[in-house]
Amino acid sequence: MNKRELVDAISDRLGSKKAAAEAVDAILETIQTAVAKGDKVAITGFGSFEKADRPARTARNPATGKTIQVPATSVPKFKAGADFKNLVAGKK
């Protein structure tokens, strides 16, 4: 399911495609902004989003075998909640 399909599915419940698109955009923007600032966003039953810091490291180019330095970076991380895990696993 992509973003357009998600908006379509929500619009069936809300009755308006415009309202559904605005709701999806608002939710995604809020989560992205909070995580970028370093805040943890936890949605009970669904999961949590947080910022994870990766340290600098040495890696190897598999094509040439040459070692390169990979700089430290921050990445988004998602951890699924128990209810979400159980739904995917087919448990009730």
Backbone bond lengths (Angstrom), bond angles and torsions (degrees), N, CA, C in turn:
res aa  C-N    CA-C-N  psi(-1)  N-CA   C-N-CA  omega(-1)  CA-C   N-CA-C  phi
1 M - - - 1.453 - - 1.530 108.23 -
2 N 1.317 116.15 127.50 1.457 120.24 176.40 1.532 109.39 -99.99
3 K 1.335 115.84 -177.51 1.465 120.33 -175.90 1.533 111.83 -61.01
4 R 1.314 117.37 -41.76 1.470 120.91 -179.60 1.527 110.69 -62.22
5 E 1.322 116.71 -43.22 1.462 120.69 179.15 1.527 111.09 -66.58
6 L 1.324 116.76 -35.04 1.463 120.79 176.35 1.522 110.51 -64.61
7 V 1.323 116.85 -44.60 1.468 120.98 177.54 1.525 110.28 -60.73
8 D 1.325 117.71 -42.11 1.467 121.27 178.71 1.528 110.98 -61.91
9 A 1.335 117.05 -42.77 1.466 120.86 -179.59 1.529 111.31 -65.23
10 I 1.327 116.74 -39.10 1.464 120.09 179.48 1.518 110.74 -73.50
11 S 1.327 117.28 -34.74 1.465 119.71 -179.52 1.529 111.33 -64.40
12 D 1.332 117.55 -28.12 1.465 120.44 175.50 1.528 110.50 -61.61
13 R 1.324 116.93 -35.20 1.470 121.31 179.37 1.521 112.28 -81.83
14 L 1.347 117.18 -38.76 1.465 120.86 -176.29 1.517 112.78 -85.91
15 G 1.331 116.87 -23.52 1.453 120.22 179.70 1.514 114.27 88.54
16 S 1.328 117.42 -5.59 1.453 120.62 -178.76 1.523 109.59 -138.99
17 K 1.311 115.44 126.48 1.466 120.22 179.46 1.530 110.33 -68.64
18 K 1.342 116.10 -37.12 1.464 120.44 179.84 1.525 110.63 -63.67
19 A 1.312 117.04 -45.40 1.470 120.99 179.75 1.525 110.58 -64.27
20 A 1.315 116.72 -39.52 1.463 120.85 179.49 1.520 110.77 -65.20
21 A 1.325 117.45 -42.82 1.467 121.49 179.34 1.521 110.72 -63.73
22 E 1.332 116.90 -42.09 1.461 121.03 178.44 1.527 110.78 -65.04
23 A 1.325 117.41 -39.15 1.460 121.39 179.54 1.531 111.01 -65.59
24 V 1.318 117.16 -46.09 1.470 121.11 179.43 1.521 109.94 -63.00
25 D 1.338 117.43 -45.76 1.459 120.86 179.45 1.527 111.33 -61.62
26 A 1.326 117.02 -42.21 1.465 120.91 -179.48 1.525 111.25 -64.55
27 I 1.314 117.20 -43.01 1.461 121.09 179.96 1.530 110.48 -64.10
28 L 1.322 116.84 -48.91 1.464 120.46 -178.75 1.529 111.87 -63.31
29 E 1.318 117.00 -42.65 1.467 120.96 179.94 1.528 110.76 -64.13
30 T 1.318 117.05 -41.86 1.461 121.21 179.92 1.528 111.13 -64.46
31 I 1.321 117.08 -44.42 1.468 120.87 178.77 1.529 110.06 -63.84
32 Q 1.322 118.06 -46.54 1.462 121.67 -178.54 1.527 111.64 -62.23
33 T 1.320 117.64 -43.32 1.456 121.79 -179.44 1.523 110.75 -64.85
34 A 1.324 116.76 -44.62 1.463 120.70 -179.02 1.526 111.59 -64.41
35 V 1.324 116.80 -45.06 1.469 120.61 -179.30 1.529 110.41 -66.45
36 A 1.323 117.68 -38.91 1.465 120.95 179.06 1.529 111.00 -62.15
37 K 1.347 117.10 -33.01 1.466 120.95 177.95 1.522 111.98 -76.99
38 G 1.328 117.50 -11.92 1.456 120.86 -179.32 1.509 113.74 103.09
39 D 1.328 117.60 2.60 1.468 121.31 178.11 1.520 110.61 -79.08
40 K 1.319 115.68 151.45 1.467 121.16 175.00 1.523 107.45 -95.92
41 V 1.321 116.73 132.74 1.463 122.23 178.08 1.526 106.89 -111.28
42 A 1.337 116.22 112.57 1.459 121.30 -178.57 1.524 109.34 -113.94
43 I 1.321 115.92 124.53 1.461 122.02 177.29 1.528 106.11 -113.45
44 T 1.315 116.01 108.77 1.460 121.92 -174.57 1.521 111.28 -54.51
45 G 1.328 115.17 129.51 1.457 121.36 179.10 1.518 113.90 85.85
46 F 1.327 117.41 -19.83 1.461 121.02 -178.91 1.522 111.01 -102.89
47 G 1.325 116.32 -57.04 1.456 119.72 179.38 1.508 111.47 157.55
48 S 1.330 115.74 -172.21 1.454 120.42 -179.08 1.526 110.52 -134.00
49 F 1.317 113.67 146.48 1.454 122.95 177.68 1.518 107.20 -113.91
50 E 1.333 117.44 137.37 1.449 120.11 175.83 1.521 110.82 -152.82
51 K 1.312 114.68 166.60 1.454 121.86 179.51 1.523 108.07 -92.18
52 A 1.329 116.59 129.86 1.462 121.75 178.35 1.527 108.28 -117.02
53 D 1.322 115.85 134.52 1.462 120.98 178.69 1.517 109.47 -96.59
54 R 1.319 115.77 128.73 1.459 121.12 176.33 1.521 108.14 -105.11
55 P 1.316 117.31 128.20 1.467 119.41 -178.99 1.529 111.52 -73.36
56 A 1.329 115.11 163.39 1.462 120.14 175.01 1.527 108.02 -65.15
57 R 1.336 115.59 149.46 1.461 118.51 -178.48 1.522 109.97 -152.94
58 T 1.313 114.54 167.56 1.454 121.35 175.16 1.522 108.16 -101.34
59 A 1.327 116.57 131.57 1.463 121.59 179.74 1.521 108.85 -126.45
60 R 1.306 115.65 171.49 1.459 120.20 -179.29 1.527 108.96 -125.62
61 N 1.323 116.28 132.71 1.456 122.32 175.14 1.530 107.06 -74.58
62 P 1.334 118.27 115.75 1.463 119.76 -176.07 1.533 113.86 -65.73
63 A 1.308 117.15 -25.01 1.466 119.74 -178.77 1.527 112.05 -75.65
64 T 1.354 115.77 -39.81 1.465 119.23 -175.54 1.524 113.47 -107.89
65 G 1.324 116.57 -19.77 1.459 120.55 -177.02 1.519 112.90 81.83
66 K 1.320 117.09 -0.48 1.462 122.41 -178.58 1.533 110.42 -74.83
67 T 1.331 117.38 138.13 1.463 120.57 177.24 1.524 109.13 -84.28
68 I 1.327 114.43 143.70 1.464 121.18 178.47 1.512 109.19 -133.61
69 Q 1.324 116.18 155.06 1.455 121.61 176.10 1.530 108.39 -93.46
70 V 1.319 116.34 125.69 1.461 121.78 176.76 1.524 106.02 -101.51
71 P 1.337 118.24 122.16 1.465 120.05 -177.13 1.530 112.19 -70.49
72 A 1.320 115.85 160.86 1.461 121.73 175.41 1.525 108.51 -64.41
73 T 1.314 116.00 147.63 1.460 120.43 -178.90 1.526 109.86 -151.51
74 S 1.313 115.47 166.22 1.461 121.98 174.67 1.517 108.41 -114.88
75 V 1.334 116.41 139.21 1.459 121.54 -179.18 1.522 109.67 -133.50
76 P 1.337 118.07 152.14 1.459 119.73 174.46 1.529 109.95 -76.54
77 K 1.329 115.84 147.05 1.463 121.17 -179.66 1.530 108.29 -132.86
78 F 1.320 116.45 137.81 1.466 121.65 177.95 1.516 108.99 -121.55
79 K 1.326 115.68 135.01 1.459 121.09 175.03 1.528 107.21 -123.80
80 A 1.315 116.76 120.67 1.466 121.52 -178.04 1.522 110.65 -69.12
81 G 1.329 115.61 143.49 1.459 121.85 177.24 1.521 110.98 -80.69
82 A 1.328 115.47 167.74 1.466 121.66 -176.20 1.532 112.06 -60.68
83 D 1.337 117.29 -44.04 1.471 119.90 -179.03 1.531 111.02 -62.90
84 F 1.321 116.45 -41.14 1.467 121.68 179.70 1.530 110.28 -65.37
85 K 1.323 116.46 -44.27 1.468 120.98 178.63 1.528 110.69 -60.90
86 N 1.327 116.86 -43.61 1.462 120.99 -179.14 1.529 111.51 -65.56
87 L 1.333 117.06 -38.72 1.463 120.96 178.89 1.533 110.19 -63.77
88 V 1.315 117.37 -44.50 1.459 121.78 -179.27 1.526 109.98 -66.51
89 A 1.338 117.11 -36.93 1.453 121.31 -178.74 1.532 112.36 -76.90
90 G 1.326 117.10 -8.22 1.461 120.50 179.96 1.511 113.99 86.14
91 K 1.330 116.88 10.36 1.463 121.49 177.81 1.514 108.39 -88.58
92 K 1.298 116.89 155.53 1.465 120.07 -179.56 1.484 112.62 -101.62
